[in-house]
Amino acid sequence: MSRRTVHRAADVLQATLDRAHEAGALDRRRFLRLSSLVLAAPLVAACDARGTDGQRRLLAAIGRGNERLERWLFRAGARDDGAPTRPVAGARFPSYHVSRDVPTWNAAMRGPWQLTVDGAVHRPFTLTLDALHAMARVRQRVNHYCVEGWNATAIFTGVPVAELARLAGLRPDAAYVDFRSFDQGYHESWDLESALHAQTLVVVAKEDRPLPPAYGAPARVHSPVKLGYKNTKYLTHVTFTTERTGGYWSDRGYEWYGGT
Amino acid sequence: MPSLSTTPPRHAPVVRIAHWTGALALVLMAASGLRIFNASPRFARRGDPPWPLWPWEGTGVPVEFTLGGWLGGARHWHFGAMWLFAAAGALYLGHLARHGRWRTIVPLRGDWRDGIAMARFYLRLDRHHPPQGKHNALQKQAYTAMVVCGAVSLTTGLAIWKPVTLGWLAAAYGGYTWARWWHFAAMLALGVLVLGHVAMVLLVDPYALRAMTTGGYDEARWSPAARDARPFQHWLPRRTPAAATAGGATPATPAPEGS
């Protein structure tokens, strides 16, 4: 629809140019008509357009440059305090999952839930939920930034991913982390520096209560330094890797970096 | 026709390039930004009461005015075209900064009074166009407001792109939620200014389109001051050819089919 309109506009433009050429010059009237067409073309092209393949390739190239800039801008010391004068969102904190129903860990079939920390590490290990709760000593009031543009404040308690990395002993070639879940294969991989940010936690409690199923029970990743979709819920694995391994939404066209 | 090639261009080539690049960037940024806005067309933080400054919380923009097709696609357009927008702004501001050219744009002392004089002329309270430099006082005020709105949209954009990394910038605007509101408000203000600008160009000084494209402009014959041009004036029937000639309000080419 919109592409046809663009082609029609281009035809009119060409005809106008041809007539101007025959006349030997552009008079004022033709010039104005030409100018209005030139102005209208991007507006017409803007209608519900995802862009041509060439445009998308160009945008992808700019996106790769943006990512380099974003990683350069990133500061481990830049923190988020979650709007201390505002109340927390509580039950009005939005929630979602990719499975049809709220994912719950079926202990009868799969055995007790445990968190596996493995990959490019010297000492891979697993943690029971009780062990994770015992280690959860960081309690922080932070913002959650959704890719859609909204934000919400919550109080999360958990274990810094940096502490898990320290316990496992990162190999020097570890450069990325993949956070995997039992929510129908949902996962997201991160750059190492964002994962090791002091506010990046494996969260087990929200507002001092065990993490509810709607928010990713029994454990989820949360950090204010990444957009919401990067924060895997229903977590099972923290796998350090040497290569980036994409992610659920990153593979569906959203930015892989997704940093704030 | 006057020989346009021998007169210096009304606008330097760098200004003409920056103008049209900026116009394209603004269209791309607004259209893709509105598609991003549609993903969550409200401003209040989740859990907070509705945003007091926007009565249409939850109402999106018709898809015909948006670009990108979906949220992720619109974000790619927005974060791509932002470089075009920044480049046009840097080019233009760099030009203005050299040799004090900002004086042709920035309202100085006395320009408020001149603005009132312009408004009186447009409202037909005064018969003749007040004298002016390159631009009249109302133009200076509008163009400076555009530059300010552009700077606000760029800095608020950075603040909501990186609300943690550039937390100090978000804090300067009152936090992420307010920065996002100011980003939207700056876009609205820019939209109003641009529509007003385009309307005035078409209604008062269509010759400016040529001046901004090829640079050619015959100040003595075409400028609104020389023609005593008001909005819609060249749409109205001319009173008498004699009066028009006597008043010096002769258009460049008094086309026979136009009168």
Interface residues (C-beta under 8 A of the other chain):
Chain A: D27 R28 R29 F31 L32 S35 L39 P42 L43 A46 C47 D48 A49 R50 G51 R56 L58 L59 A60 I62 G63 N66 E70 L73 F74 R75 A78 R79 D80 A83 R86 P87 V88 A89 G90 R92 F93 P94 N143 Y145 C146 V147 E148 G149 W150 N151 A152 T153 P224 V225 R252 G253 Y254 E255 G259 T260
Chain B: A23 L24 V27 L28 A31 I36 F37 A39 S40 R42 R45 R46 G47 D48 V63 E64 F65 T66 L67 G68 G69 W70 L71 G72 G73 R75 H76 W77 F79 G80 W83 I160 K162 P163 V164 T165 L166 G167 G175 Y176 T177 R180 P206 Y207 L209 R210 T213 A252 T253 A255
